[in-house]
Amino acid sequence: MSLALLAGAFGALAFSPQAQAQACAANGPCAAAMAMPAAADAGTNAIPDRLATCPVSGDKLGEMGKAYTFVYKGQQVKLCCKGCKKDFDKDPGKYLKLIRAADKKSDQK
């Protein structure tokens, strides 16, 4: 029975997104097909991000091209570029406070 559990655990690991991406990178171009575009992440059920600036850099959204948009825990997040995502991921709570504060100001008008 423990062999069956071990095989099941290995099977689950083998199909994890990380394992799939590694297998695709080693075996062919399927990694690009697995990647979810930022637009698909921006789901319609998320709380809209009304902040006009990037919460990470402070730059006005749209100055560097189209904003990089994704959803984090039900909140839409707009960043000036994909490069800011790494900083966002280090302390998402800090940046969510800025986004939600802008939402509250917008609701009060």
N, C-alpha and C positions, 0 to 999 in steps of 0.2 A: 504494500500500500504506500509506503514512503517513496518508493520509486515512481509511482504514479503521481504523487504530489510534486516531486522534483521535476518530472517531465512537464507537468502542468505549469509550474512556475517558470520553467525555461521557455515554454511556449508563449507565456504571457510576455516575457521579456523580449522574445524574438519579434513580437509584433508591436512593441512600444514604438512611438514616433521616432525616438532617437535611433533605435535599432533599424527601423525602416529607412531612415534618411542615410545612415551609414551604409546599408546594403545597396541603396540606390546609387550613392556616390561611388561605390566600388564597382557596381555592375552595370550602370547605364544611366540614362538621362531622366529616370523617373522621379528624382528628387524635386525637380521643378514642377512636375505635375502634382506632387503632394503638398507643395507650399500653398498656403492660403493667402491670397492677396489682401492688402490692407483694407480695400473697399469692402470685401466680404466680411471682415471683422467689425465693420462699423454698423452692425445690425440696427434695424429700425426700432427695436424695443429698448434701446439704451437711452439713458438720460442724456439729453443733448449738452454738448460743451459749448457754452456761449462766450467763452473767453476769446477776445480778439487778438491776444498775443500768445506766444508759446510759453507755457508755464515754466519750462526749463530754461530757455535762453532769454526770454523777455522780448524777443523779436516779434514784430507784427506778422501775423499769419498771412501768407500769400506773397510776401516779399521775396522769398527764395523759391517760388514755385508753389505748386499745389501742396497744401498741408498734409502731413502724414497722419492719418486718422485710424484709430483702433478703439476697441472697447476693453475697459479694465473693470471687472466686477460690476458690470451693468452701467458703467459711466462711459460715455463717449469721451475720447481724449484726442485733441488735435495738437500736434507738435509742428514746429516749422520745418523739420526734416527728420528723416529716419535716424540720423546720427544722435538726436536727442533722446531716443528711446532707451539707450543704454543708461543714461543718467536718470531717466524716469524710473527705470526698473530698480535702481539702487535705493530709492526712497519714494515709492508711489504715493504714500499718504501725504507727504509734503506738497506734492503737486496737485493732488486731488482737492486739498483744502483751497488752493487758489482757484481751481475750476469751479468748485461749489460756491465759493464766495462771489464769483462773478454771476453765477446763476441766481443767487439770492438778491443781488443788486438789480439784476434784470427783472426779477419777479416783483420788486418793490415799485418799479416805475409804472 
